[in-house]
Amino acid sequence: MIDNLTKTELYAILTGVFTACLIVSNIIAGKTFDFFSLTLPCGVVIFPVIYIVNDVLAEVYGYEKAKRVIWLGFLMNLVAVICYNITILLPAPVFFENSEAFSIVLGSTSRLLLASFAAYLAGSLVNAKLMVFLKKKDEDKLFFRCIASTLVGEGLDAVIFIFIGFVGTMPFDALLLMIAAQALFKTIYEIVVYPITKYVISGVKGLPDG
């Protein structure tokens, strides 16, 4: 499918995928699930896709273009959050019975918003920066670059998000376990789908600049 595109055209598509996945991940992160007796936010289901696209952007287009997409994703997510909160504040007609459910799903505390935004920016920027840095060291080790950058980026993301969002609300050892489990889950996810990441990177590198 990507064979008929130019790198510029695919950059726009990757930007859209990145931004959409980010907004979706922040919505579904409000629900948790049990994973072998560990509690994880449902955002981990789609959030690794963000890091995979991040890897593709950094590997093919460089850090500066990857950084633009990361900041665009941040701004679009901020717009979404503002729209959610305006919508929640608007008075509903008497026949609408789901206002409370709507607020629970799309509303968020200022603490969790700060945690989410800070974690996303730090983790995503470090992931992209490390991808480019490791590429300069040894361009042949794509697998190592993808996994190492994700492990560091996801680890930093988990530390920032969980500490800002949950410190003081649960035992410290539970916080550490949650951080380790979340970072490990996302990294294993990327290892499993690495063949897809490699295929996309190889395909994009072969496209005309356009």
Sequence and secondary structure as in RCSB ss.txt:
>XXXX:A:sequence
MIDNLTKTELYAILTGVFTACLIVSNIIAGKTFDFFSLTLPCGVVIFPVIYIVNDVLAEVYGYEKAKRVIWLGFL
MNLVAVICYNITILLPAPVFFENSEAFSIVLGSTSRLLLASFAAYLAGSLVNAKLMVFLKKKDEDKLFFRCIAST
LVGEGLDAVIFIFIGFVGTMPFDALLLMIAAQALFKTIYEIVVYPITKYVISGVKGLPDG
>XXXX:A:secstr
 GGGS HHHHHHHHHHHHHHHHHHHHHHTTSEEEETTEEEEGGGGTHHHHHHHHHHHHHHH HHHHHHHHHHHHH
HHHHHHHHHHHHHHS   TT   HHHHHHHH   HHHHHHHHHHHHHHHHHHHHHHHHHHHH TT HHHHHHHHH
HHHHHHHHHHHHHHHHBTTB HHHHHHHHHHHHHHHHHHHHHTHHHHHHHHHHHHTS   
